[in-house]
């Protein structure tokens, strides 16, 4: 027995009534050209494609696929699909049941899936094959059945801190595990690596970094080996008189002083000059001030540092904010400073925050794993980043001497605030030096947490100081007078 299916033909022929649809509703007669006969294999391919095209044409897309690719429904007046014709070459054979034929080659799906033909139209079967989509039950060729695309609960690490670890592993492999050679190589490339890390951490940030703005003369070196006119308020203070008796002094080391100081108010753009205006907390820069008189030199260092010359001086944002804080009602330790003029710009405290967190996370990881190579590498990155962002031949990618002074002053201000905390908690402050050194007498562990984290302190040295009736006098530095 041979089955044949009519297809569209250019010759005219009377219309043939369509077969009843699956729902039982009579189909609309199609005024179409006389059909030509298709082979059984062609008819099977049509019956396999048409149901999916009908499904796509009649159902809204809810799975993210483009609805524009579905075959549109066509009015009955424009349909050109004729009814299916089944003939038998053997008259004695029983007729095939109507239901299997209707399900194998349904007429209604063809009418709804085939668009109207234009002049020089393409064969309807070719259009259906291009537009048809696989049904939802059909698995994707690159995905196993039943598998859904979902987010992984623990994606592989790919942040800036992980890039630091990958760099360390690569350099160690390059030097075949030689720790000293790998450490030297990493320290040598610390500056360009820090700049790449800065660029990576600034992706998608709200503010752009202006790397080479106009700089006022007060921020330029007066001579090739000289300094500019900015006072950073570096502490260099030792208590003049100790309480009576001999005391055990603990020299505390403040961890990651410059790393913590990266969180500070930095000017975003070019510095603008102003005179006679009060301090604006939304801006940051450098200020010409007359500092207040400090009357607590016996117990606490001067917040502007060890300065011999009186009169106005140029200070940075952290120093000014510290003086304003100490002159406020909470502390009332001094009068507010007098601001004469300033160079400032709009500022934010979070400009380098992602950069700082990436370095901090890498530092914490190195300490936890005992990785001294990574620890030295991270330390070189943030310390050299700060020291070379001014007028330095080692870093031409960033020229911000205002940032350099502000970050360093923030480190000095952080040391001063720790001295104030120790004093307020009943400890005797003996010495404050540089960015990370604080000497105290008393039970400091109830005031400061001990450890190697950036929010912790560790013991650098212990010594005795003071006098008694039988022993020689000791200086806070540990030597005899």
N, C-alpha and C positions, 0 to 999 in steps of 0.2 A: 504494500500500500504506500502511496506517495502523497505527502501533505504539501500543499502550496499555499503561500500567503500573498495576497495582493499588495502591491506597493504603488506609489504615485507614478503616473505615466502622463506623458504630454498629450496622448490621444484622447479625444472626447468620448464620453460614455455616459449612459444614464446613471443617476445616483442610486446607490444601494443602501437600504436601511441598515443602520448599525446594530450590532448585537446588543442585547440588554446588558446594562451595567450590573456590577455586583450588588448594588443597593436595590435593584429592581426597577428603577425609574427608566422610562424609555429614553433612549438617546435621540438627539436631533439628527434628522437626515442630513447628510453631508453632500453638498453639490460640488463634486470634485471630478477631475478627469478620470478616465478609465484606468483602473489599477493594472499594474503589471504583476507578474507572479514572482515571489521570492522563494528561495529554497528553504528547507526545514532548518538548516543551521543559521541562516540569516534571520528567520522568524524567531528562533530561540534567543538570538542576541538582542533582538528588539524587546522581547518579553522580559529579559533580565534587566535591561537598562531602564525601561519606561517607568516601572513602579517607583524607583528612587527619584526620578525626575519629578514625578507627580508629587511625591512626599515633600521634596524641596520646594516645589512651587506653591503648595498649599499650607505649609507649616511655617510659622515664624522661627527665625534662628535664635536659639538660646545658648548655643555652645561656643560662641565667639567666632563662627565662620562668617564670611562675607555674604550677606543676603542677596547682593546683586548678582551673584553667580547662579542662583537658582533659576530654573526654567520657568518663565511666567505662564500664568493661565491664559488661555486663548478663548475668545468668544466663540460660540457654536457656529455663528455665521461665517467665521473665517477658517474653520477647521478644514483640513484637506485629507484627513486620514480616513480611508474607506473601511468598510467592515471586513472582517476576516472571512476568508472563503476556504472551506475545507472540501476537497474532492477526493474520491477514492478511485484508484485504478482497478480495483476488484469489486464488482457490484455485489457479489455474494457475501462479502465480508460485512459483519454488523457495523452499524454506524457508531462513530465514537460518541461518548456521552457529551452533552453540551457543557456541563460544568467544568470538566478538565480543559476543554478548549478555551472556554472563557477565561479560566485562570492562567492558562499558558500564554495566550496572546490577548489580553483585554483591550477592548476597543476604547473604553472611556479614558484610560490613562493616556493613550496615544493622542486623543483629541485634546486633553488638557495640557500635554507636555510639549506639543509641536507648535511653534509660533507661526504666525501668518507668513507666507512666502512672498518675498519681494520679487522684482524683476531679476532674472538670473539667479534665483534662490538656490541655496545649497540643499542637498538632500536632507530630509528631516532626521534620518537616522544618524547622520554625521553630527548634526547639531546636538542631539541628545547625548551622544557619546562624549562631547566636549564639556557639556554643562552639567552632566549628572555627577552627584556626589555619593560616596559610599554611605550606606545606612549606618545608624548608630551602633548596630549590632556587629558591623564588620570591623575587625581590628585593623589598626594602622600597620602598614608593612614593616615599620621599624619599631613597633611596640607589641609586646606580647599581649594576648587576650586577657582582659580583666585588669590590666595595669594602668594606673592613673598617674598623670604628671602632677607632682606635688613638690612643695618646698622641703628641703632636707632639714631635719631637726638640728643637726650640727654641721653646718657648711664648713668647708675647709677654710682655714684662716688666710686672709689676704690683705690685712691692714698694714699701715706704715710700720708698726712695731714688728710685724712678721717679716717685713722686707729687711729690717735690720738683722734679724736672726738669719735670714737666708744669705745675706751678704757675708756675715761672719762664717757661716758654714762653707760658702764658696771659697773664701780666701784661705781658710784652714785646709781645704782640699787642694787648693792650688799650691800651697807650701807643704803638702804632705804631712800635715799634723804638727809642724814646727810652731809651737806656741809663740816663741819670741819673734820669729820672722813674720808670722801672721799678725801679731799685735802691732809691730812696727809698720807693716804695710797698711793696716787699717787706720792707725793714727795719722799716717801721711795723707790719706785720702779723706780724712774726716771733714774738711771744709766743703769740698764739692758734694760729698754725700749728704751733709747737713742741708745744703741748698736744694738738692733733689728731694730730700724728705720734706722740706718746707713747701716746695711746689706741690708735692703729692698731698700733703695735709690741707692745702688751701683749695683743692678742687671742690667746686660747688659752694664756696664760702660767699658770704654776703658782701664782703669788702675785698677790693683788690689791693695788693701791696704796691705802693709807689717806691720803686727801688732807688731812684736817683732824682730826688727833688732838689729844688733850689735850697741852699743852706746859708743862713746868715753868717756874718764874719765872726761872731762870737763863738761859733762852733767849728771854726777852722783853726788849724795850728798856726801859731804866730811865727814859728820857725820850722825848719824841716825836722828837727828833733825836739822841738818844744811841745807845749801843750796849748790847748785852747783855753777859753775863759770860764769854763763850766766847773763849778765846785760840786763834787759828788758826795760830800759829807761822809767820808770814810772814817769809821771810828778807830781811834788809837788812844785808849784811855786806860789808866790804872788808878785804882783807889789810893788816895793819899794816906789815909790812916785806917788801920784795921781795928776791930774791937780788941779789948785787952785779952791776953792769953795767946796760946798757940792753937792754930786751927788747921784742919785738913782742907785743902783747897782742891777742887776737882775742875780740871780743864775739859770743857765739853766741846765736841766737834759737831757742828751743825751740818747735816748731810745735804748734798746737792743744793748748795746755796744759790748758785746761778741758775740751776734748773728751776727751782721754785720761783726765782725772780722773773722768769719769763711771763708769769701772770702779773701784769702791771698795765697801767693805762698808757697806751702808746698813741701818738698822733698819727692819723691816717694819711693825710696829705701834706701839702707844702705848708710850712710854718708861716703864720701871718703876724705882723707886728701890731701891738696895741699898747696904750699907755693910760695909766690912771684908772683901769677897770678892776673890779673885784674878781676874785677867783671864780671861774665857771667850771663846775664839776663835769660838764659834758665835753670839755676840751682838755688838752694836755700839751706840755711843751717845756720850755725853760723860762725862768722868771728872775728879774732883778729885784731883790728884796733887801730890806734892812732887817736882819734877824733880831729876835727878842733877846733880852738879857736872860741868861740861864743861871739860876741861883741854887742848883742842886748838884753841883760838881762833886761834892764830897761823897755822894751815894750813887749817882747815876751819871753817865757820860752826857756831854752836850749833844743834842740831836743833830747839830750841824757839823759835828766832828771837831777835831783838834785844830782850830784855826787861830793864828796869832794876830792877823791883821784885822782891825775893826772896820766898820763901814759896810756899805752895800756889797752884795755879791750875787752872781748868777747861780741859781740852784735849779734842780730838776723837779719834775712833778712829784715823785715820791717824797722828797725832802720837804717840799711845801705842804703836801697833804699831812705829813707827820707833824709839822709845826702847828698847822691848823687844828689837828686832832688834840694835841697836847694843850692847846690854849682854850679848848672847849670846856663846857661845864662839867663833863665827866671827870677830867683830870685836873684842869686848872693849874698846870705847872708853869705856864709862862704866858706872856701877852701874845696876841696874834702878830705875825710878821707884817710888815708894810710892803705892799707890792707897788713898785714904781713903773715897770714896763714888762712886757713879755712877748715871746714868740710862741704861738700856740696853733693848734689845728683841732678839728673834731677828732674825738678819741674813742677807743673801746678797750676794755680790759681783756677781751677774748681774742685778740688778733692772732696771737701765737698759741692759743690754748690747745688746739689739736696737735700741733707740733710738740708742745710740752708734754702732753699726755702720751704721745707715741714714745718719746724718749723715756719718760717715767716708767711706762709699762715694760719697755725693753730692759731698763735698769733693774726693775723688780724681778723680772724673769732671770736675768743674769745672776742676781744675788741668790735667788731660790735654787738655782741649779749649780751654783758655784762656778760659773763661767767667768773667769777673770778676763778673758780676751774680749768678750762682749762688754763687760763692765768698763774696761779702759777705753774701748771704742766709743761707747755712749758718752762717757765723760769728756773725751776729746771733741766729740761733735758739739755738745752744747757750750763748752767753755771756749772753744775756738770760734764758734758761731758768734758769740757775744764780743769777743776781743777783736774780731776782724771785720765787723760790720761798719766800722768807722773808716778813717783814712788808712787803708791797708792794701799793700800790693798783693796779698795772698787771697783776697776775695774781691774781685771786681764786679761781681754780680749784685752786690748790695752796698749802697753807700748811705747809711743812716747813722751819723755820729750822734744825733739826738736820741735814737733808740739805745745806742750803746751806753750813753751816760745814764739814761733813765733806768735801764735794766740793772746796771751796776749799783746805782743809788737805791734801787728797790731791795737789792741784797743787803746793803748796809742798813737800810731801814728795818728789814726783817730781824737782823741781829739786835738792833736797838730795842725793838718791841719785845724780844725774848728777855732782854735784860730788865725791861720794865715789868714783865710778868714775873720774873724771878723775885724782883724787889717787892712787888705787891703780895707775893705768896710767902714772904718772910725770909727768903734767902738773902745772904749778903753777897752782893755783886762785887767782885774783886777786879776783874779786867774784862774789857770788850775790845777785840782786835779784828780788823779786816772784815771779811765776809762770813766767817764761819767759826770764830773762836770766842768762847764765853767761859770765864772762870767764876765759880761760885763757892760759897761756904754754906753747908747745910745739906739736908736730905733732898737732893734735887730730883730723885726718882718719883716723888709724890707730885712734882710739878711738870716734868717733861718725861714722855715715854722713851724708853731706851731701845735702840735698835739701829738698823741701817737704812730704814725707809726715809723718804724726804721729809716726812712729818715727825721724825724721831731724831734723837741725838745719841752720840756714843762718846765714851770716855777716851780722851786723848792722853791725859796725864793726871796724876795726883801728886801733891806735894804738901808740905807743911809751911805755914807762914805765921808770923806773930812773934811775941817775946814772952819769956817767963823769967822767974827769978834766977835760974841756974844756967840756961842755954843762951846762945847768941841770937841776935835778932835775925829774922828771915824776911826777905822781900817777897812780894807776891810772885815774882818770877822763879823763886826757888833758891836763889843764891844768898850768901851771907852779905850783910852790909859792911 
